[in-house]
Amino acid sequence: MVREIKDRKLFITINETKDHLIAEIIDNAGGLEPEILSTIFDSNDSTWTQDTKKNVFYIPKVILKNMKGSISADNIGDGTQYRLSVPKTAS
């Protein structure tokens, strides 16, 4: 589905806490449908094909799993917020 967004925006912030580095990416593209949002990082979803397992949403999850980090997506305002968090030191 393609949405007509007149004034497209993408905000990227990188912050740190005592123990974590956190990257947030926020867009104003109208948010994601609930069924997509709940499975966006799940390679077992029946809508995924072999080609889409290389998808930009699946790759960070694998990397973060190996780094003991986390990734999430939530609808906020008129868009979606993606949040990636990784510990500063390996456990």
GROMACS elastic network, one bead per residue, 0.5 to 0.9 nm:
[ bonds ]
;  ai    aj funct       b0    kb
    3    29     6  0.72203   500
    3    30     6  0.78487   500
    4    29     6  0.84988   500
    5     8     6  0.57842   500
    5    28     6  0.79632   500
    5    29     6  0.64463   500
    5    30     6  0.81977   500
    7    28     6  0.84695   500
    8    27     6  0.76961   500
    8    28     6  0.63476   500
    8    29     6  0.70350   500
    9    26     6  0.81934   500
    9    27     6  0.57284   500
    9    28     6  0.57798   500
    9    29     6  0.79953   500
   10    25     6  0.69573   500
   10    26     6  0.57113   500
   10    28     6  0.69603   500
   11    24     6  0.78807   500
   11    25     6  0.56360   500
   11    26     6  0.50767   500
   11    27     6  0.63881   500
   12    23     6  0.71881   500
   12    24     6  0.56822   500
   12    26     6  0.65389   500
   12    27     6  0.89232   500
   13    22     6  0.81142   500
   13    23     6  0.57043   500
   13    24     6  0.52593   500
   13    25     6  0.66360   500
   13    26     6  0.87336   500
   14    21     6  0.72556   500
   14    22     6  0.56186   500
   14    24     6  0.64241   500
   14    25     6  0.89099   500
   15    20     6  0.84703   500
   15    21     6  0.59790   500
   15    22     6  0.51812   500
   15    23     6  0.64531   500
   15    24     6  0.84218   500
   16    19     6  0.75377   500
   16    20     6  0.56222   500
   16    22     6  0.57643   500
   16    23     6  0.86258   500
   16    88     6  0.88033   500
   17    20     6  0.51978   500
   17    21     6  0.65304   500
   17    22     6  0.78770   500
   18    21     6  0.86138   500
   18    88     6  0.82743   500
   19    86     6  0.85092   500
   19    87     6  0.57004   500
   19    88     6  0.55687   500
   19    89     6  0.76081   500
   20    69     6  0.87866   500
   20    85     6  0.63452   500
   20    86     6  0.54378   500
   20    88     6  0.51058   500
   20    89     6  0.82832   500
   21    84     6  0.81909   500
   21    85     6  0.56669   500
   21    86     6  0.54385   500
   21    87     6  0.63069   500
   21    88     6  0.63200   500
   22    83     6  0.70101   500
   22    84     6  0.56414   500
   22    86     6  0.66604   500
   22    87     6  0.88378   500
   23    82     6  0.81263   500
   23    83     6  0.57856   500
   23    84     6  0.51643   500
   23    85     6  0.64879   500
   23    86     6  0.89668   500
   24    81     6  0.67403   500
   24    82     6  0.56034   500
   24    84     6  0.64428   500
   24    85     6  0.87391   500
   25    80     6  0.81035   500
   25    81     6  0.56656   500
   25    82     6  0.50950   500
   25    83     6  0.65408   500
   25    84     6  0.86947   500
   26    76     6  0.85300   500
   26    79     6  0.68749   500
   26    80     6  0.56368   500
   26    82     6  0.63353   500
   26    83     6  0.86923   500
   27    30     6  0.81297   500
   27    31     6  0.81177   500
   27    78     6  0.79951   500
   27    79     6  0.51456   500
   27    80     6  0.55611   500
   27    81     6  0.67308   500
   27    82     6  0.88158   500
   28    31     6  0.72660   500
   28    76     6  0.89497   500
   28    77     6  0.79734   500
   28    78     6  0.52704   500
   28    80     6  0.68446   500
   29    32     6  0.84478   500
   29    78     6  0.66975   500
   29    79     6  0.50298   500
   29    80     6  0.73015   500
   30    75     6  0.83546   500
   30    76     6  0.89902   500
   30    77     6  0.81592   500
   30    80     6  0.73207   500
   31    37     6  0.88079   500
   31    74     6  0.81257   500
   31    75     6  0.52380   500
   31    76     6  0.72297   500
   31    77     6  0.80687   500
   31    78     6  0.61502   500
   31    81     6  0.85581   500
   32    35     6  0.82422   500
   32    36     6  0.63639   500
   32    37     6  0.57844   500
   32    74     6  0.82673   500
   32    75     6  0.66119   500
   32    79     6  0.76481   500
   32    80     6  0.68218   500
   33    36     6  0.53275   500
   33    37     6  0.60883   500
   33    38     6  0.87058   500
   33    75     6  0.89067   500
   34    38     6  0.60997   500
   34    39     6  0.88039   500
   34    75     6  0.88435   500
   35    38     6  0.54281   500
   35    39     6  0.67152   500
   35    40     6  0.85366   500
   36    39     6  0.54531   500
   36    40     6  0.55504   500
   37    40     6  0.52917   500
   37    41     6  0.84799   500
   37    73     6  0.68215   500
   37    74     6  0.71666   500
   37    75     6  0.81298   500
   38    41     6  0.81500   500
   38    42     6  0.84945   500
   38    73     6  0.85778   500
   39    42     6  0.50619   500
   39    43     6  0.81742   500
   39    44     6  0.86365   500
   39    45     6  0.65678   500
   40    43     6  0.82109   500
   40    45     6  0.84478   500
   40    57     6  0.66442   500
   40    58     6  0.78878   500
   40    73     6  0.80094   500
   41    45     6  0.88585   500
   41    57     6  0.56086   500
   41    58     6  0.53193   500
   41    59     6  0.87027   500
   41    60     6  0.86155   500
   41    61     6  0.66003   500
   41    71     6  0.83800   500
   41    72     6  0.82390   500
   41    73     6  0.88860   500
   42    45     6  0.57722   500
   42    48     6  0.87484   500
   42    57     6  0.86336   500
   42    58     6  0.70261   500
   42    61     6  0.86983   500
   43    46     6  0.83771   500
   43    48     6  0.65758   500
   43    49     6  0.87151   500
   43    52     6  0.84103   500
   43    53     6  0.60080   500
   43    58     6  0.65856   500
   44    47     6  0.84488   500
   44    48     6  0.71652   500
   44    53     6  0.89812   500
   45    48     6  0.57089   500
   45    49     6  0.89554   500
   46    49     6  0.78611   500
   48    51     6  0.79024   500
   48    52     6  0.57196   500
   48    53     6  0.66184   500
   49    52     6  0.52081   500
   49    53     6  0.64306   500
   50    53     6  0.53882   500
   50    54     6  0.75970   500
   51    54     6  0.59126   500
   51    55     6  0.74643   500
   52    56     6  0.84809   500
   52    58     6  0.83141   500
   53    56     6  0.85491   500
   53    57     6  0.85846   500
   53    58     6  0.62329   500
   53    59     6  0.79086   500
   54    57     6  0.81918   500
   54    58     6  0.64562   500
   54    59     6  0.63687   500
   55    58     6  0.54001   500
   55    59     6  0.64673   500
   56    59     6  0.56691   500
   56    60     6  0.70063   500
   57    60     6  0.61490   500
   57    61     6  0.70241   500
   58    61     6  0.53491   500
   58    62     6  0.66596   500
   58    63     6  0.89863   500
   59    62     6  0.53491   500
   59    63     6  0.63910   500
   59    64     6  0.86592   500
   60    63     6  0.50461   500
   60    64     6  0.59074   500
   60    65     6  0.83854   500
   60    71     6  0.77049   500
   60    84     6  0.85003   500
   61    64     6  0.51247   500
   61    65     6  0.60121   500
   61    66     6  0.87089   500
   61    69     6  0.85454   500
   61    70     6  0.74287   500
   61    71     6  0.65386   500
   62    65     6  0.51358   500
   62    66     6  0.64874   500
   62    67     6  0.87686   500
   63    66     6  0.53269   500
   63    67     6  0.63493   500
   63    68     6  0.86119   500
   63    69     6  0.83299   500
   64    68     6  0.57667   500
   64    70     6  0.59554   500
   64    71     6  0.73380   500
   64    84     6  0.81039   500
   64    85     6  0.80464   500
   64    86     6  0.69783   500
   65    69     6  0.58853   500
   65    70     6  0.71324   500
   66    69     6  0.76497   500
   67    70     6  0.87807   500
   67    86     6  0.66945   500
   67    87     6  0.75975   500
   67    90     6  0.71918   500
   67    91     6  0.88601   500
   68    85     6  0.89892   500
   68    86     6  0.66860   500
   68    87     6  0.71330   500
   68    90     6  0.78695   500
   68    91     6  0.79837   500
   69    84     6  0.73683   500
   69    85     6  0.53805   500
   69    87     6  0.63369   500
   70    83     6  0.79678   500
   70    84     6  0.57715   500
   70    85     6  0.52383   500
   70    86     6  0.65823   500
   71    82     6  0.72358   500
   71    83     6  0.55257   500
   71    85     6  0.64460   500
   71    86     6  0.89135   500
   72    81     6  0.80709   500
   72    82     6  0.56782   500
   72    83     6  0.52575   500
   72    84     6  0.67235   500
   73    80     6  0.67101   500
   73    81     6  0.55152   500
   73    83     6  0.63787   500
   74    79     6  0.86031   500
   74    80     6  0.56163   500
   74    81     6  0.53022   500
   74    82     6  0.66913   500
   74    83     6  0.85941   500
   75    78     6  0.76108   500
   75    79     6  0.58060   500
   75    81     6  0.61963   500
   75    82     6  0.89294   500
   76    79     6  0.55450   500
   76    80     6  0.55761   500
   76    81     6  0.64630   500
   77    80     6  0.77960   500
   86    89     6  0.85910   500
   87    90     6  0.67638   500
   87    91     6  0.83362   500
